[in-house]
Amino acid sequence: MSVDLPKPIADYVEANARLDIDGMLKPFLSDAVFIDNGKHFEGQAAIRQLFEHEVIPVKAIFTPDTVREENGDVVVEGPAHGDFPGSPLRFTYRFTLVQGAIKTLETTV
């Protein structure tokens, strides 16, 4: 299922499908925060480490199938599949966008 995503989110999802770390980081502001199931990663360097240690090694690819706006955020849901226990798992990604870029991304299972 194809969903219509705001450009920075679409760019992130497309780069994730290629497991392209630089492409995944590009839509984030330099001081962005990524909250991964309660763990906070602040700034692009910390987010890069998250991708290098927890996304790329298990080839975790998120495939959104629903999108909605909620309290000013863009909430995207869908399965993530890869080489990790329980794959595929259904995730909720909550994006806060500022000036055409990702300011905050919170993921939950």
C-alpha positions in Angstrom: 0.0 0.0 0.0 1.4 3.4 -0.9 0.7 6.3 1.4 1.2 10.0 0.7 3.9 11.2 3.1 5.4 14.7 3.6 8.7 15.0 1.8 11.1 14.7 4.7 9.3 11.5 5.9 9.2 10.1 2.4 12.9 10.8 2.0 13.7 9.0 5.3 11.5 6.0 4.4 13.0 5.7 0.9 16.6 5.9 2.3 15.7 3.3 4.9 14.4 0.9 2.2 18.0 1.2 0.7 19.6 0.9 4.2 21.3 4.2 3.3 22.5 5.9 6.5 23.4 9.2 4.9 20.1 9.4 3.1 18.3 8.4 6.3 20.0 11.3 8.2 19.6 13.9 5.6 15.9 14.9 6.4 16.8 15.4 10.2 17.7 18.8 11.6 21.2 18.9 13.1 19.7 19.0 16.7 17.0 16.4 16.0 15.9 13.9 18.6 15.2 10.2 17.8 13.3 8.4 20.6 13.5 4.7 20.0 11.2 2.8 22.3 12.0 5.2 25.1 15.8 5.6 24.4 16.8 9.2 23.4 19.3 9.9 20.7 20.0 13.6 20.4 21.8 15.1 17.4 22.8 13.6 14.1 25.9 11.9 15.4 23.9 10.0 18.0 21.2 9.2 15.5 23.9 7.9 13.1 25.2 5.6 15.8 21.6 4.3 16.4 21.3 3.5 12.7 24.8 1.9 12.5 24.3 -0.3 15.6 20.6 -1.1 15.6 19.1 -0.6 12.1 21.7 -1.6 9.5 23.0 -4.8 11.2 19.5 -6.3 11.3 18.4 -4.8 8.0 15.4 -3.2 9.6 13.2 -1.7 6.9 10.0 0.2 7.8 7.1 0.0 5.3 4.4 2.5 6.2 0.8 1.6 5.4 -1.1 4.4 7.3 -0.6 8.1 7.9 -2.5 10.6 9.9 -2.0 14.0 11.6 -2.3 14.1 15.3 -1.8 17.2 17.5 0.5 18.7 14.9 2.6 15.6 14.4 2.6 13.2 11.5 1.9 9.6 12.8 2.9 6.8 10.4 2.2 3.1 11.1 3.3 0.0 9.4 5.5 -3.1 9.6 9.2 -3.3 9.9 10.9 -6.4 8.8 14.5 -7.6 9.0 16.8 -10.0 10.7 15.5 -9.5 14.3 13.3 -11.6 16.6 9.5 -11.3 15.9 10.0 -9.8 12.4 7.9 -8.3 11.0 6.8 -6.1 13.9 4.2 -3.3 13.6 5.6 0.1 14.5 4.2 3.6 15.1 6.5 6.5 14.0 5.5 9.9 15.3 7.3 12.7 13.4 7.5 16.4 14.4 8.4 18.4 11.4 9.9 21.9 11.6 10.7 24.0 8.5 10.5 21.0 6.1 12.8 18.8 8.2 12.4 16.1 11.0 12.8 17.7 14.5 11.7 14.7 16.4 11.0 11.0 15.6 9.5 8.7 18.2 9.1 5.0 17.4 7.1 2.5 19.4 6.1 -1.1 18.9 
